[in-house]
Amino acid sequence: MTGQETAIAGPYNPDRLLDTLVEKLAVDNDAELARKLKVARPILEMIRRRELGVSASMLMWMHEASGMAIRDLRALLGDRRGRYRPLRAGDYAAIVGLRK
């Protein structure tokens, strides 16, 4: 990915990531993309509707299928964090309000 492409990454947008993969893998739609990524089609639909986030394992599958660097995939997604930091045990409970 060139610096120009990274500059247009912008805010979180999974559609941009999925559309780029459709072009790169030369498939016609999300159903074919799902087959290339070896995931169920409804998973991609849920990502497009923002009901499901793009997980680290999904990024790995996208990397394996497309050959694109994880950093470039994250830039297309709009993830500007320097590093991926998984949640610690108590973080999830605090986020969903189970802990005060």
C-alpha positions as protocol buffer text, in pm:
chain_id: "A"
residue {
  index: 1
  type: MET
  ca { x: 0 y: 0 z: 0 }
}
residue {
  index: 2
  type: THR
  ca { x: 135 y: 343 z: -83 }
}
residue {
  index: 3
  type: GLY
  ca { x: 145 y: 638 z: 153 }
}
residue {
  index: 4
  type: GLN
  ca { x: -134 y: 802 z: -46 }
}
residue {
  index: 5
  type: GLU
  ca { x: -367 y: 507 z: 13 }
}
residue {
  index: 6
  type: THR
  ca { x: -287 y: 506 z: 383 }
}
residue {
  index: 7
  type: ALA
  ca { x: -364 y: 877 z: 403 }
}
residue {
  index: 8
  type: ILE
  ca { x: -722 y: 820 z: 285 }
}
residue {
  index: 9
  type: ALA
  ca { x: -788 y: 544 z: 537 }
}
residue {
  index: 10
  type: GLY
  ca { x: -992 y: 771 z: 764 }
}
residue {
  index: 11
  type: PRO
  ca { x: -1240 y: 653 z: 1029 }
}
residue {
  index: 12
  type: TYR
  ca { x: -1351 y: 294 z: 1092 }
}
residue {
  index: 13
  type: ASN
  ca { x: -1507 y: 162 z: 774 }
}
residue {
  index: 14
  type: PRO
  ca { x: -1520 y: -215 z: 718 }
}
residue {
  index: 15
  type: ASP
  ca { x: -1687 y: -163 z: 379 }
}
residue {
  index: 16
  type: ARG
  ca { x: -1368 y: -6 z: 242 }
}
residue {
  index: 17
  type: LEU
  ca { x: -1168 y: -308 z: 358 }
}
residue {
  index: 18
  type: LEU
  ca { x: -1412 y: -563 z: 216 }
}
residue {
  index: 19
  type: ASP
  ca { x: -1450 y: -376 z: -115 }
}
residue {
  index: 20
  type: THR
  ca { x: -1071 y: -363 z: -154 }
}
residue {
  index: 21
  type: LEU
  ca { x: -1049 y: -738 z: -91 }
}
residue {
  index: 22
  type: VAL
  ca { x: -1322 y: -802 z: -349 }
}
residue {
  index: 23
  type: GLU
  ca { x: -1115 y: -611 z: -606 }
}
residue {
  index: 24
  type: LYS
  ca { x: -778 y: -761 z: -504 }
}
residue {
  index: 25
  type: LEU
  ca { x: -906 y: -1119 z: -508 }
}
residue {
  index: 26
  type: ALA
  ca { x: -1101 y: -1061 z: -832 }
}
residue {
  index: 27
  type: VAL
  ca { x: -1431 y: -1188 z: -694 }
}
residue {
  index: 28
  type: ASP
  ca { x: -1775 y: -1055 z: -781 }
}
residue {
  index: 29
  type: ASN
  ca { x: -1949 y: -1038 z: -444 }
}
residue {
  index: 30
  type: ASP
  ca { x: -1935 y: -1108 z: -72 }
}
residue {
  index: 31
  type: ALA
  ca { x: -2042 y: -1470 z: -115 }
}
residue {
  index: 32
  type: GLU
  ca { x: -1734 y: -1542 z: -328 }
}
residue {
  index: 33
  type: LEU
  ca { x: -1517 y: -1340 z: -89 }
}
residue {
  index: 34
  type: ALA
  ca { x: -1649 y: -1547 z: 202 }
}
residue {
  index: 35
  type: ARG
  ca { x: -1550 y: -1866 z: 16 }
}
residue {
  index: 36
  type: LYS
  ca { x: -1197 y: -1729 z: -43 }
}
residue {
  index: 37
  type: LEU
  ca { x: -1167 y: -1635 z: 325 }
}
residue {
  index: 38
  type: LYS
  ca { x: -1323 y: -1969 z: 432 }
}
residue {
  index: 39
  type: VAL
  ca { x: -1589 y: -1801 z: 647 }
}
residue {
  index: 40
  type: ALA
  ca { x: -1968 y: -1809 z: 633 }
}
residue {
  index: 41
  type: ARG
  ca { x: -2128 y: -1539 z: 419 }
}
residue {
  index: 42
  type: PRO
  ca { x: -2343 y: -1407 z: 709 }
}
residue {
  index: 43
  type: ILE
  ca { x: -2022 y: -1317 z: 893 }
}
residue {
  index: 44
  type: LEU
  ca { x: -1929 y: -1070 z: 619 }
}
residue {
  index: 45
  type: GLU
  ca { x: -2284 y: -936 z: 616 }
}
residue {
  index: 46
  type: MET
  ca { x: -2266 y: -876 z: 991 }
}
residue {
  index: 47
  type: ILE
  ca { x: -1932 y: -698 z: 949 }
}
residue {
  index: 48
  type: ARG
  ca { x: -2079 y: -473 z: 678 }
}
residue {
  index: 49
  type: ARG
  ca { x: -2377 y: -390 z: 902 }
}
residue {
  index: 50
  type: ARG
  ca { x: -2131 y: -322 z: 1187 }
}
residue {
  index: 51
  type: GLU
  ca { x: -2294 y: -586 z: 1405 }
}
residue {
  index: 52
  type: LEU
  ca { x: -1963 y: -769 z: 1426 }
}
residue {
  index: 53
  type: GLY
  ca { x: -1613 y: -626 z: 1440 }
}
residue {
  index: 54
  type: VAL
  ca { x: -1321 y: -747 z: 1232 }
}
residue {
  index: 55
  type: SER
  ca { x: -1133 y: -981 z: 1465 }
}
residue {
  index: 56
  type: ALA
  ca { x: -761 y: -1047 z: 1470 }
}
residue {
  index: 57
  type: SER
  ca { x: -822 y: -1394 z: 1326 }
}
residue {
  index: 58
  type: MET
  ca { x: -1033 y: -1246 z: 1046 }
}
residue {
  index: 59
  type: LEU
  ca { x: -745 y: -1010 z: 963 }
}
residue {
  index: 60
  type: MET
  ca { x: -512 y: -1311 z: 950 }
}
residue {
  index: 61
  type: TRP
  ca { x: -744 y: -1492 z: 709 }
}
residue {
  index: 62
  type: MET
  ca { x: -764 y: -1178 z: 494 }
}
residue {
  index: 63
  type: HIS
  ca { x: -384 y: -1155 z: 497 }
}
residue {
  index: 64
  type: GLU
  ca { x: -346 y: -1520 z: 396 }
}
residue {
  index: 65
  type: ALA
  ca { x: -599 y: -1494 z: 113 }
}
residue {
  index: 66
  type: SER
  ca { x: -483 y: -1159 z: -28 }
}
residue {
  index: 67
  type: GLY
  ca { x: -114 y: -1142 z: 58 }
}
residue {
  index: 68
  type: MET
  ca { x: -168 y: -789 z: 190 }
}
residue {
  index: 69
  type: ALA
  ca { x: 18 y: -685 z: 504 }
}
residue {
  index: 70
  type: ILE
  ca { x: -185 y: -679 z: 827 }
}
residue {
  index: 71
  type: ARG
  ca { x: -83 y: -314 z: 874 }
}
residue {
  index: 72
  type: ASP
  ca { x: -233 y: -228 z: 533 }
}
residue {
  index: 73
  type: LEU
  ca { x: -554 y: -419 z: 608 }
}
residue {
  index: 74
  type: ARG
  ca { x: -588 y: -234 z: 939 }
}
residue {
  index: 75
  type: ALA
  ca { x: -526 y: 101 z: 766 }
}
residue {
  index: 76
  type: LEU
  ca { x: -806 y: 25 z: 517 }
}
residue {
  index: 77
  type: LEU
  ca { x: -1029 y: -68 z: 807 }
}
residue {
  index: 78
  type: GLY
  ca { x: -954 y: 263 z: 975 }
}
residue {
  index: 79
  type: ASP
  ca { x: -775 y: 109 z: 1273 }
}
residue {
  index: 80
  type: ARG
  ca { x: -506 y: 363 z: 1362 }
}
residue {
  index: 81
  type: ARG
  ca { x: -375 y: 197 z: 1677 }
}
residue {
  index: 82
  type: GLY
  ca { x: -2 y: 138 z: 1681 }
}
residue {
  index: 83
  type: ARG
  ca { x: -47 y: -209 z: 1826 }
}
residue {
  index: 84
  type: TYR
  ca { x: -324 y: -455 z: 1885 }
}
residue {
  index: 85
  type: ARG
  ca { x: -391 y: -493 z: 2255 }
}
residue {
  index: 86
  type: PRO
  ca { x: -622 y: -778 z: 2353 }
}
residue {
  index: 87
  type: LEU
  ca { x: -862 y: -724 z: 2640 }
}
residue {
  index: 88
  type: ARG
  ca { x: -758 y: -834 z: 2984 }
}
residue {
  index: 89
  type: ALA
  ca { x: -989 y: -1056 z: 3187 }
}
residue {
  index: 90
  type: GLY
  ca { x: -1175 y: -773 z: 3367 }
}
residue {
  index: 91
  type: ASP
  ca { x: -1187 y: -529 z: 3076 }
}
residue {
  index: 92
  type: TYR
  ca { x: -1477 y: -695 z: 2894 }
}
residue {
  index: 93
  type: ALA
  ca { x: -1696 y: -694 z: 3205 }
}
residue {
  index: 94
  type: ALA
  ca { x: -1625 y: -324 z: 3259 }
}
residue {
  index: 95
  type: ILE
  ca { x: -1708 y: -241 z: 2896 }
}
residue {
  index: 96
  type: VAL
  ca { x: -2045 y: -416 z: 2898 }
}
residue {
  index: 97
  type: GLY
  ca { x: -2135 y: -283 z: 3240 }
}
residue {
  index: 98
  type: LEU
  ca { x: -2114 y: -601 z: 3443 }
}
residue {
  index: 99
  type: ARG
  ca { x: -1873 y: -446 z: 3686 }
}
residue {
  index: 100
  type: LYS
  ca { x: -1898 y: -107 z: 3856 }
}
